[in-house]
Amino acid sequence: MGRRNYLIEGGSGTGKTAVCHELRRRGYHAINGDRELAYQGDPGTGEPVLGVTGVAAHRHHLWRVADVRALAADRQHAVTFFCGGSRNLAEFVDVFDAVFVLEVDLHTLDRRLNRRPKDEWGGRQEERQLIEHLHETREEIPPGGIAIDATVPLPHVVDTILQQVRAAGPA
C-alpha cells in the first residue's frame, strides 16, 4: 500500500471537486476520481456500457478498480487523496486509511446546484431530484466515514481534513 490514502466522499454538490483543487493548490497529491478514474459500467460486472445518460448514468458511474489500487499502492507520495464518488466503492474501500464525508445542508446544496450549467451533472431537474433524494436518505454515504462540515469556506474544509490526517500520525 501507499503510505497513506484517503477518500473524500459525499453527495453531489458537497464540494469534492473543489476540495481536490484546493489540495492540489496546496501541493498535495489529489486525484479527481470522477474525472480521472470514472467510466460508465455495469454495476454488477464492471463491464463498460455505452450510451447511458441522465439519471441512469449515476447508477453506472464506476471507478477503474485496478487503477485505484495501483495509485493507492504507489509509495512515491506520503499522502494521496482520492476525491469523488463511485457506485463500486465496496471493491476498493479497503485501500483507504480513512474516508472523509463532506456534508452540507439542503439550502447550501440547492445554492450550489443552482450554479451548475445544464450540461454538468445536477444541472437538469431529474438529476437534481435524484441528488436531493440521495441527500435526504444518505443511502450512498459510506458507513463509518468522518463527517466534515462543508458549509464553511473551502480553506476551512481542507484545513479540517488535513488536521485529521496529521492527527492520524506520520505516513
BATIBA-303432 format. One record per atom (N, C-alpha, C): residue in one letter; atom name; x, y, z. Coordinates in steps of 0.001 Angstrom, whole numbers. Layout:
! residues N
  rest  atom        x        y        z
     A    CA        X        Y        Z
...
//
This chain:
! residues 171
  rest  atom        x        y        z
     M     N      837    -1180        0
     M    CA        0        0        0
     M     C      881     1242        0
     G     N      296     2315     -489
     G    CA      969     3605     -403
     G     C     1118     3985     1054
     R     N     1780     5048     1315
     R    CA     1993     5431     2713
     R     C      672     5724     3402
     R     N     -112     6650     2858
     R    CA    -1448     6949     3390
     R     C    -2361     7315     2221
     N     N    -3570     6779     2242
     N    CA    -4563     7048     1208
     N     C    -5881     7414     1874
     Y     N    -6486     8491     1385
     Y    CA    -7744     8972     1955
     Y     C    -8750     9214      838
     L     N    -9999     8913     1139
     L    CA   -11082     9178      205
     L     C   -11876    10378      707
     I     N   -12128    11322     -192
     I    CA   -13002    12457       85
     I     C   -14298    12151     -643
     E     N   -15352    11843       96
     E    CA   -16636    11410     -440
     E     C   -17705    12416      -68
     G     N   -18904    12155     -513
     G    CA   -20059    12991     -223
     G     C   -20964    13015    -1433
     G     N   -22176    13455    -1236
     G    CA   -23116    13526    -2343
     G     C   -22713    14587    -3344
     S     N   -23411    14594    -4459
     S    CA   -23188    15624    -5474
     S     C   -23445    16991    -4860
     G     N   -22562    17933    -5155
     G    CA   -22731    19296    -4677
     G     C   -22149    19576    -3304
     T     N   -21483    18594    -2711
     T    CA   -20920    18816    -1372
     T     C   -19525    19442    -1412
     G     N   -18872    19432    -2587
     G    CA   -17592    20115    -2704
     G     C   -16384    19231    -2936
     K     N   -16587    18008    -3366
     K    CA   -15462    17092    -3568
     K     C   -14456    17628    -4589
     T     N   -14948    18145    -5696
     T    CA   -14057    18673    -6735
     T     C   -13315    19908    -6237
     A     N   -14012    20782    -5544
     A    CA   -13362    21989    -5001
     A     C   -12282    21611    -3997
     V     N   -12545    20623    -3151
     V    CA   -11544    20161    -2181
     V     C   -10341    19591    -2920
     C     N   -10578    18841    -3973
     C    CA    -9481    18274    -4762
     C     C    -8589    19387    -5317
     H     N    -9215    20398    -5894
     H    CA    -8440    21514    -6452
     H     C    -7647    22230    -5362
     E     N    -8251    22421    -4202
     E    CA    -7555    23124    -3110
     E     C    -6398    22290    -2574
     L     N    -6590    20986    -2450
     L    CA    -5490    20122    -2018
     L     C    -4330    20187    -3009
     R     N    -4640    20156    -4285
     R    CA    -3598    20265    -5311
     R     C    -2899    21615    -5220
     R     N    -3680    22679    -5045
     R    CA    -3095    24020    -4940
     R     C    -2108    24086    -3786
     R     N    -2392    23344    -2722
     R    CA    -1515    23330    -1550
     R     C     -357    22344    -1699
     G     N     -277    21666    -2828
     G    CA      856    20786    -3089
     G     C      637    19320    -2753
     Y     N     -570    18935    -2430
     Y    CA     -856    17532    -2109
     Y     C    -1175    16741    -3369
     H     N     -912    15453    -3299
     H    CA    -1270    14552    -4391
     H     C    -2753    14237    -4236
     A     N    -3556    14770    -5140
     A    CA    -5007    14585    -5083
     A     C    -5506    14162    -6453
     I     N    -6320    13135    -6455
     I    CA    -6850    12561    -7688
     I     C    -8343    12832    -7747
     N     N    -8777    13441    -8835
     N    CA   -10211    13653    -9036
     N     C   -10756    12383    -9674
     G     N   -11240    11500    -8841
     G    CA   -11703    10202    -9317
     G     C   -12825    10295   -10325
     D     N   -13702    11292   -10153
     D    CA   -14824    11431   -11080
     D     C   -14363    11811   -12480
     R     N   -13184    12400   -12594
     R    CA   -12671    12797   -13907
     R     C   -11526    11894   -14377
     E     N   -10751    11355   -13447
     E    CA    -9549    10608   -13820
     E     C    -9703     9088   -13736
     L     N   -10684     8608   -12995
     L    CA   -10838     7169   -12795
     L     C   -12190     6624   -13249
     A     N   -13138     7496   -13518
     A    CA   -14521     7080   -13747
     A     C   -14785     6634   -15177
     Y     N   -15750     5757   -15283
     Y    CA   -16282     5319   -16574
     Y     C   -17712     4857   -16341
     Q     N   -18447     4662   -17394
     Q    CA   -19804     4131   -17301
     Q     C   -19723     2620   -17436
     G     N   -20158     1907   -16387
     G    CA   -20056      461   -16401
     G     C   -21230     -207   -15723
     D     N   -21349    -1483   -15969
     D    CA   -22390    -2275   -15333
     D     C   -22016    -2448   -13865
     P     N   -22880    -2019   -12926
     P    CA   -22524    -2106   -11505
     P     C   -22325    -3535   -11007
     G     N   -22879    -4504   -11686
     G    CA   -22721    -5893   -11268
     G     C   -21448    -6532   -11766
     T     N   -21094    -6243   -13013
     T    CA   -19940    -6908   -13626
     T     C   -18734    -5996   -13803
     G     N   -18954    -4688   -13828
     G    CA   -17877    -3750   -14090
     G     C   -17599    -3556   -15563
     E     N   -18268    -4314   -16413
     E    CA   -18058    -4195   -17855
     E     C   -18529    -2823   -18334
     P     N   -17749    -2164   -19192
     P    CA   -18164     -857   -19716
     P     C   -19493     -943   -20464
     V     N   -20280      104   -20355
     V    CA   -21538      210   -21098
     V     C   -21521     1538   -21850
     L     N   -22203     1561   -22969
     L    CA   -22247     2749   -23801
     L     C   -23650     3345   -23801
     G     N   -23710     4640   -24018
     G    CA   -24987     5307   -24232
     G     C   -25825     5556   -22999
     V     N   -25259     5423   -21811
     V    CA   -26008     5672   -20592
     V     C   -25955     7170   -20299
     T     N   -27108     7794   -20169
     T    CA   -27170     9231   -19923
     T     C   -28182     9537   -18827
     G     N   -28220    10800   -18433
     G    CA   -29201    11267   -17456
     G     C   -29058    10572   -16117
     V     N   -30186    10357   -15454
     V    CA   -30196     9759   -14121
     V     C   -29602     8355   -14140
     A     N   -29813     7604   -15214
     A    CA   -29269     6248   -15310
     A     C   -27739     6260   -15251
     A     N   -27121     7335   -15719
     A    CA   -25660     7418   -15705
     A     C   -25119     7362   -14276
     H     N   -25869     7890   -13333
     H    CA   -25433     7875   -11938
     H     C   -25207     6442   -11455
     R     N   -26143     5556   -11743
     R    CA   -26058     4161   -11307
     R     C   -24878     3442   -11951
     H     N   -24443     3907   -13109
     H    CA   -23360     3268   -13855
     H     C   -22019     3987   -13687
     H     N   -21951     4923   -12745
     H    CA   -20723     5707   -12522
     H     C   -19773     4889   -11647
     L     N   -18794     4274   -12271
     L    CA   -17841     3399   -11578
     L     C   -16431     3955   -11710
     W     N   -15562     3511   -10815
     W    CA   -14130     3817   -10922
     W     C   -13406     2550   -11349
     R     N   -12309     2720   -12114
     R    CA   -11486     1589   -12542
     R     C   -10726     1050   -11317
     V     N   -11143     -104   -10852
     V    CA   -10627     -683    -9609
     V     C    -9117     -900    -9672
     A     N    -8615    -1453   -10757
     A    CA    -7175    -1713   -10864
     A     C    -6377     -417   -10779
     D     N    -6895      659   -11376
     D    CA    -6205     1950   -11322
     D     C    -6210     2527    -9913
     V     N    -7334     2400    -9218
     V    CA    -7405     2883    -7830
     V     C    -6371     2134    -6986
     R     N    -6338      833    -7128
     R    CA    -5402       22    -6337
     R     C    -3942      351    -6674
     A     N    -3660      571    -7940
     A    CA    -2287      911    -8339
     A     C    -1881     2270    -7771
     L     N    -2753     3245    -7848
     L    CA    -2447     4567    -7299
     L     C    -2283     4508    -5783
     A     N    -3113     3716    -5132
     A    CA    -3023     3588    -3675
     A     C    -1742     2875    -3248
     A     N    -1230     1998    -4097
     A    CA       -8     1252    -3774
     A     C     1261     2052    -4058
     D     N     1133     3135    -4787
     D    CA     2281     3969    -5151
     D     C     2846     4647    -3902
     R     N     4069     4329    -3558
     R    CA     4684     4874    -2344
     R     C     5442     6180    -2602
     Q     N     5318     6728    -3802
     Q    CA     6019     7959    -4160
     Q     C     5520     9149    -3337
     H     N     4258     9149    -2953
     H    CA     3669    10264    -2217
     H     C     3369     9838     -783
     A     N     3663    10728      144
     A    CA     3377    10422     1548
     A     C     1880    10266     1776
     V     N     1096    11093     1095
     V    CA     -361    11075     1251
     V     C     -987    11248     -126
     T     N    -2003    10442     -409
     T    CA    -2787    10603    -1629
     T     C    -4249    10732    -1244
     F     N    -4894    11736    -1826
     F    CA    -6320    11954    -1623
     F     C    -7049    11575    -2908
     F     N    -8080    10754    -2772
     F    CA    -8949    10390    -3875
     F     C   -10259    11134    -3631
     C     N   -10676    11950    -4577
     C    CA   -11856    12793    -4388
     C     C   -12934    12393    -5383
     G     N   -14109    12078    -4874
     G    CA   -15216    11730    -5743
     G     C   -16006    10564    -5199
     G     N   -16951    10111    -5997
     G    CA   -17802     9008    -5573
     G     C   -18002     8018    -6701
     S     N   -18237     6787    -6333
     S    CA   -18485     5756    -7331
     S     C   -19458     4737    -6759
     R     N   -20113     4027    -7642
     R    CA   -21063     3007    -7199
     R     C   -20363     1704    -6848
     N     N   -19086     1573    -7149
     N    CA   -18361      337    -6838
     N     C   -17322      527    -5735
     L     N   -17558     1459    -4851
     L    CA   -16639     1748    -3747
     L     C   -16295      502    -2930
     A     N   -17252     -369    -2743
     A    CA   -17013    -1566    -1926
     A     C   -15870    -2421    -2463
     E     N   -15552    -2285    -3752
     E    CA   -14492    -3089    -4358
     E     C   -13087    -2581    -4046
     F     N   -12981    -1365    -3467
     F    CA   -11645     -837    -3191
     F     C   -11570        9    -1924
     V     N   -12620       82    -1141
     V    CA   -12609      924       63
     V     C   -11518      493     1039
     D     N   -11097     -757      944
     D    CA   -10065    -1287     1847
     D     C    -8710     -612     1663
     V     N    -8470      111      564
     V    CA    -7167      758      353
     V     C    -7051     2080     1100
     F     N    -8145     2575     1683
     F    CA    -8129     3887     2323
     F     C    -7903     3780     3826
     D     N    -7052     4684     4329
     D    CA    -6823     4764     5767
     D     C    -8023     5385     6464
     A     N    -8737     6242     5756
     A    CA    -9969     6840     6278
     A     C   -10775     7398     5120
     V     N   -12066     7543     5369
     V    CA   -12980     8146     4404
     V     C   -13559     9395     5051
     F     N   -13390    10524     4378
     F    CA   -13974    11780     4831
     F     C   -15241    12014     4026
     V     N   -16326    12336     4707
     V    CA   -17607    12563     4049
     V     C   -17978    14030     4184
     L     N   -18009    14731     3055
     L    CA   -18388    16140     3047
     L     C   -19897    16240     3226
     E     N   -20311    17102     4150
     E    CA   -21738    17234     4445
     E     C   -22166    18687     4327
     V     N   -23329    18890     3715
     V    CA   -23928    20219     3605
     V     C   -25415    20106     3902
     D     N   -26026    21243     4236
     D    CA   -27472    21262     4434
     D     C   -28148    21424     3070
     L     N   -29461    21223     3039
     L    CA   -30202    21272     1782
     L     C   -30138    22657     1129
     H     N   -30164    23707     1930
     H    CA   -30092    25069     1383
     H     C   -28762    25280      645
     T     N   -27676    24872     1259
     T    CA   -26352    25004      627
     T     C   -26287    24158     -636
     L     N   -26811    22944     -566
     L    CA   -26818    22064    -1732
     L     C   -27588    22716    -2885
     D     N   -28780    23241    -2602
     D    CA   -29584    23880    -3647
     D     C   -28849    25075    -4258
     R     N   -28225    25877    -3419
     R    CA   -27487    27043    -3906
     R     C   -26354    26614    -4843
     R     N   -25642    25572    -4479
     R    CA   -24539    25101    -5311
     R     C   -25047    24511    -6628
     L     N   -26109    23737    -6553
     L    CA   -26644    23127    -7773
     L     C   -27227    24177    -8713
     N     N   -27762    25261    -8160
     N    CA   -28303    26342    -8994
     N     C   -27228    26973    -9870
     R     N   -25982    26878    -9466
     R    CA   -24877    27464   -10227
     R     C   -24356    26547   -11325
     R     N   -24797    25313   -11337
     R    CA   -24294    24358   -12328
     R     C   -24944    24576   -13685
     P     N   -24138    24460   -14744
     P    CA   -24730    24535   -16087
     P     C   -25551    23274   -16365
     K     N   -26460    23369   -17304
     K    CA   -27357    22248   -17636
     K     C   -26601    21008   -18102
     D     N   -25416    21195   -18695
     D    CA   -24683    20040   -19211
     D     C   -23768    19390   -18174
     E     N   -23774    19881   -16954
     E    CA   -22996    19283   -15868
     E     C   -23950    18479   -14986
     W     N   -23433    17371   -14396
     W    CA   -24278    16525   -13545
     W     C   -24944    17375   -12468
     G     N   -26253    17247   -12358
     G    CA   -27028    18018   -11394
     G     C   -27620    19282   -11982
     G     N   -27318    19546   -13250
     G    CA   -27847    20733   -13910
     G     C   -29261    20562   -14438
     R     N   -29706    19324   -14594
     R    CA   -31054    19042   -15091
     R     C   -31971    18676   -13917
     Q     N   -33240    18968   -14074
     Q    CA   -34213    18779   -12993
     Q     C   -34261    17336   -12503
     E     N   -34285    16357   -13402
     E    CA   -34362    14952   -12974
     E     C   -33127    14545   -12166
     E     N   -31969    15083   -12546
     E    CA   -30741    14797   -11801
     E     C   -30790    15445   -10424
     R     N   -31288    16667   -10364
     R    CA   -31409    17360    -9071
     R     C   -32329    16605    -8133
     Q     N   -33405    16081    -8663
     Q    CA   -34329    15315    -7818
     Q     C   -33634    14095    -7228
     L     N   -32836    13412    -8031
     L    CA   -32081    12265    -7526
     L     C   -31075    12714    -6468
     I     N   -30359    13796    -6737
     I    CA   -29369    14308    -5784
     I     C   -30039    14660    -4462
     E     N   -31173    15336    -4519
     E    CA   -31886    15710    -3291
     E     C   -32395    14481    -2551
     H     N   -32861    13470    -3297
     H    CA   -33305    12217    -2671
     H     C   -32134    11535    -1953
     L     N   -30991    11452    -2627
     L    CA   -29815    10813    -2022
     L     C   -29298    11615     -836
     H     N   -29416    12932     -915
     H    CA   -29022    13785      215
     H     C   -29902    13484     1432
     E     N   -31181    13369     1190
     E    CA   -32131    13114     2282
     E     C   -31974    11715     2873
     T     N   -31829    10709     2025
     T    CA   -31788     9321     2501
     T     C   -30393     8883     2947
     R     N   -29341     9550     2428
     R    CA   -27954     9213     2733
     R     C   -27619     7774     2336
     E     N   -28367     7219     1402
     E    CA   -28198     5813     1060
     E     C   -26885     5484      360
     E     N   -26202     6486     -169
     E    CA   -24917     6216     -819
     E     C   -23728     6747      -27
     I     N   -23952     7187     1192
     I    CA   -22867     7685     2034
     I     C   -22180     6489     2679
     P     N   -20870     6374     2530
     P    CA   -20171     5222     3106
     P     C   -20294     5210     4637
     P     N   -20639     4075     5206
     P    CA   -20721     3992     6667
     P     C   -19342     4129     7296
     G     N   -19296     4735     8445
     G    CA   -18044     4855     9174
     G     C   -17160     5991     8719
     G     N   -17650     6812     7794
     G    CA   -16860     7937     7318
     G     C   -16775     9039     8368
     I     N   -15768     9868     8253
     I    CA   -15569    11006     9157
     I     C   -16290    12200     8555
     A     N   -17316    12682     9247
     A    CA   -18120    13797     8742
     A     C   -17316    15095     8773
     I     N   -17371    15826     7665
     I    CA   -16695    17116     7529
     I     C   -17751    18148     7130
     D     N   -17877    19213     7907
     D    CA   -18813    20287     7589
     D     C   -18299    21041     6369
     A     N   -18973    20866     5249
     A    CA   -18546    21505     4006
     A     C   -19356    22757     3694
     T     N   -20054    23288     4708
     T    CA   -20771    24554     4519
     T     C   -19882    25743     4830
     V     N   -18765    25495     5491
     V    CA   -17828    26571     5832
     V     C   -16961    26872     4608
     P     N   -16228    27981     4616
     P    CA   -15370    28291     3461
     P     C   -14389    27157     3151
     L     N   -14120    26980     1867
     L    CA   -13273    25896     1378
     L     C   -11952    25751     2127
     P     N   -11212    26848     2396
     P    CA    -9949    26671     3130
     P     C   -10144    26004     4495
     H     N   -11256    26283     5156
     H    CA   -11537    25661     6461
     H     C   -11871    24174     6304
     V     N   -12586    23841     5240
     V    CA   -12901    22434     4977
     V     C   -11603    21645     4815
     V     N   -10714    22154     3988
     V    CA    -9444    21461     3729
     V     C    -8574    21451     4981
     D     N    -8543    22545     5716
     D    CA    -7785    22573     6980
     D     C    -8275    21484     7931
     T     N    -9577    21305     8023
     T    CA   -10155    20291     8913
     T     C    -9729    18890     8487
     I     N    -9772    18628     7194
     I    CA    -9335    17320     6688
     I     C    -7855    17107     7004
     L     N    -7034    18107     6736
     L    CA    -5593    17971     6977
     L     C    -5274    17823     8462
     Q     N    -6033    18464     9331
     Q    CA    -5841    18285    10781
     Q     C    -6115    16837    11167
     Q     N    -7151    16251    10587
     Q    CA    -7476    14838    10867
     Q     C    -6354    13920    10373
     V     N    -5826    14229     9203
     V    CA    -4737    13424     8640
     V     C    -3494    13519     9533
     R     N    -3146    14736     9943
     R    CA    -1981    14910    10826
     R     C    -2187    14202    12165
     A     N    -3401    14225    12680
     A    CA    -3695    13568    13962
     A     C    -3533    12053    13867
     A     N    -3666    11508    12661
     A    CA    -3519    10070    12467
     A     C    -2064     9624    12564
     G     N    -1144    10578    12515
     G    CA      270    10242    12641
     G     C     1003    10304    11331
     P     N     2313    10133    11382
     P    CA     3131    10246    10162
     P     C     2839     9120     9192
     A     N     3034     9451     7927
     A    CA     2804     8453     6859
     A     C     3989     7506     6786
//
